[in-house]
């Protein structure tokens, strides 16, 4: 069975919908397809185009970009069935105000404080039972019992399927369990419900980087930083990827 690259997996998870924002300018066919597939995952096509520019000629052979296990293709087909169902994002005026404040923050200290308030708001489901289960899931993850965390979050999502942070936390647990495909599926659900979830976009970047797709990882990291410019752990990663892809600092 042929292995699947990380970008191909994104296309499977996202389904057939392709963003209309893909630039019309000429690219080599593999790069154009990659931009369209990442755009269908939810990342603005221009971000992917910028990450791909200058790196097309250095495209790695498919054997170097595979995720490394022949079972990935079968799992992707199964998971894609669920991912074709897209729920509308929640509306939260208080959260909108916090993102507005984050974008206007004068310094890193202020931005950290606002980002913390955003994360705290994301952690509120509106259900006392779901919030209690999430507390237990977070405790399980802190104790490295990620399998238990997944079980607890499964119960949460049965009650609160539109809680973006629950999908994000389960993605983290899956990633730590060594299941990048399931993590990507949950990240897709997270950013469908909350497109501004900068932590989820950063997590997607980590998975893509581990899979060897540096251009897609860079696009994900840069999108995370466009939502929250003060993510100090991402900045050195972005600088390194830019050097690796372009051969110089930008």
C-alpha positions in Angstrom: 0.0 0.0 0.0 1.3 3.5 -0.9 2.1 5.8 2.0 0.4 9.1 2.2 2.1 12.5 2.7 0.9 14.8 5.5 -0.6 17.2 2.9 -2.5 14.4 1.3 -3.9 13.4 4.7 -5.1 17.0 5.2 -7.0 16.8 1.9 -8.6 13.5 3.0 -9.7 14.9 6.3 -11.0 18.1 4.8 -13.1 16.5 2.1 -13.6 17.8 -1.4 -14.2 21.5 -0.6 -11.4 23.7 -1.9 -10.9 27.3 -1.0 -11.5 29.8 -3.8 -8.6 31.9 -2.5 -5.9 29.8 -4.2 -3.8 32.2 -6.3 -4.1 31.9 -10.1 -0.4 32.5 -10.7 1.6 29.7 -12.1 3.1 27.0 -9.9 4.4 23.6 -10.5 1.6 21.0 -10.2 2.6 19.4 -6.9 3.0 22.8 -5.1 -0.4 24.0 -6.4 -2.1 20.9 -5.2 -0.5 21.2 -1.8 -1.8 24.8 -1.5 -5.3 23.8 -2.4 -5.3 20.9 0.0 -4.1 23.0 2.9 -6.6 25.7 2.0 -9.3 23.1 2.3 -8.1 22.3 5.8 -8.9 26.0 6.7 -5.5 27.7 6.3 -5.7 30.8 4.0 -4.2 29.9 0.7 -2.0 32.9 0.6 -0.2 31.7 3.7 0.5 28.4 2.1 1.6 30.1 -1.1 4.1 32.2 0.8 5.5 29.2 2.6 5.8 27.3 -0.7 7.5 30.2 -2.6 11.2 29.5 -3.1 10.9 25.9 -1.8 9.2 24.3 -4.8 12.5 23.4 -6.4 13.6 21.7 -3.2 10.4 19.5 -3.0 11.4 16.2 -1.3 10.7 12.8 -2.9 7.4 11.2 -1.7 9.4 8.6 0.2 10.9 11.3 2.4 7.5 13.0 3.1 5.5 9.9 4.2 4.2 9.5 7.7 5.8 6.1 7.9 3.1 3.5 8.4 1.0 1.8 5.8 -2.0 1.8 8.1 -2.4 5.5 7.8 -4.3 5.4 4.6 -6.9 3.0 5.9 -7.3 5.1 9.1 -7.6 8.3 7.1 -10.5 7.0 5.1 -12.4 6.0 8.3 -11.8 9.3 10.0 -12.7 11.4 7.0 -16.3 10.2 7.2 -16.7 12.1 10.5 -14.8 15.1 9.3 -17.1 15.8 6.4 -19.7 17.0 9.0 -19.0 20.7 9.7 -20.8 22.4 12.6 -21.1 26.2 12.8 -18.8 28.0 15.0 -20.1 29.3 18.3 -20.6 33.1 18.7 -19.1 34.7 21.8 -19.0 38.5 21.9 -16.7 38.5 25.0 -14.3 36.3 23.2 -14.4 38.6 20.1 -13.5 41.5 22.4 -10.6 39.6 23.8 -9.2 38.9 20.4 -9.6 42.5 19.5 -7.6 43.4 22.6 -5.0 40.7 21.7 -4.5 42.3 18.3 -4.0 45.8 19.9 -1.7 44.7 22.7 1.1 47.1 23.3 3.6 44.6 24.6 4.2 40.9 25.3 3.1 41.1 28.9 -0.3 42.5 28.0 -0.7 40.0 25.2 0.2 37.1 27.5 -2.5 38.2 29.9 -5.1 38.5 27.2 -4.1 35.1 25.7 -4.5 33.6 29.1 -8.1 35.0 29.4 -8.8 33.6 25.9 -7.6 30.2 27.0 -9.7 30.3 30.2 -12.8 31.2 28.2 -12.1 28.3 25.8 -12.0 26.0 28.8 -15.6 26.9 29.7 -18.2 24.5 28.1 -21.3 25.9 29.7 -21.9 22.5 31.4 -20.7 21.9 34.9 -20.5 18.1 34.2 -18.4 18.6 31.1 -16.1 21.1 32.9 -15.6 18.6 35.7 -14.7 15.9 33.3 -12.3 18.3 31.5 -10.6 19.0 34.9 -10.1 15.2 35.3 -8.8 14.9 31.7 -6.3 17.6 32.2 -5.2 16.0 35.5 -4.8 12.7 33.6 -2.7 14.4 31.0 -0.5 16.0 33.6 0.1 12.5 35.0 0.9 11.2 31.5 -2.2 9.0 31.4 -3.2 10.1 27.9 -5.3 7.1 27.2 -7.5 8.0 30.2 -7.6 11.6 29.0 -9.0 10.4 25.6 -11.6 8.3 27.3 -12.8 11.2 29.5 -12.8 13.6 26.5 -14.8 11.1 24.5 -17.5 11.4 27.2 -17.3 15.2 27.1 -17.7 15.3 23.3 -20.8 13.0 23.6 -22.4 15.7 25.7 -20.8 18.9 24.1 -19.9 18.1 20.5 -19.5 21.8 19.7 -16.9 22.5 22.4 -13.8 23.4 20.3 -11.4 23.2 23.3 -12.4 19.6 24.0 -11.5 18.6 20.5 -8.2 20.5 20.9 -7.3 18.7 24.1 -8.1 15.3 22.7 -5.8 16.2 19.7 -3.0 16.9 22.2 -3.7 13.5 23.9 -3.7 11.7 20.6 -0.5 13.3 19.6 1.2 12.3 22.8 -0.1 8.7 22.2 1.7 8.7 18.9 -1.4 9.0 16.7 -0.8 12.0 14.4 -3.7 11.2 12.1 -6.3 11.2 14.9 -4.7 14.4 16.3 -5.0 16.1 12.9 -8.6 15.1 12.6 -9.4 16.6 16.0 -7.4 19.8 15.1 -9.5 20.0 11.9 -12.7 19.9 14.1 -11.2 22.5 16.5 -10.5 25.1 13.8 -13.8 24.4 12.2 -15.6 25.4 15.4 -13.0 28.1 16.4 -11.0 29.3 13.4 -8.9 31.6 15.6 -7.6 28.8 17.8 -4.0 29.7 17.6 -2.9 26.8 19.9 -4.5 24.3 17.5 -2.8 25.9 14.5 0.5 25.7 16.3 -0.2 22.1 17.2 -0.9 21.3 13.5 2.5 22.9 12.7 4.2 20.6 15.1 2.6 17.5 13.6 3.5 18.6 10.0 7.0 19.4 11.0 7.4 16.0 12.6 6.0 14.5 9.4 8.7 16.3 7.4 6.5 18.8 5.6 8.4 21.9 6.6 6.6 24.3 4.2 3.2 23.3 5.5 4.4 23.5 9.1 5.7 27.0 8.4 2.4 28.1 7.0 0.6 26.7 10.1 3.0 28.4 12.5 2.7 31.7 10.7 -1.0 31.5 10.7 -0.9 30.9 14.5 1.3 34.0 14.9 -1.1 36.0 12.8 -3.8 35.2 15.3 -1.6 35.7 18.4 1.7 37.5 17.5 3.1 36.8 21.0 3.9 33.1 21.0 7.6 33.1 21.9 8.1 29.4 21.5 7.0 29.6 17.9 9.3 32.4 16.8 12.6 30.4 16.8 10.8 27.5 15.0 9.6 29.9 12.3 13.1 31.5 11.9 14.7 28.0 11.6 12.1 26.9 9.0 12.6 30.0 7.0 16.3 29.5 7.0 15.9 25.8 6.0 13.4 26.6 3.2 14.8 29.9 1.9 18.4 29.7 3.0 18.2 33.1 4.7 16.5 35.0 7.5 13.3 36.9 6.5 
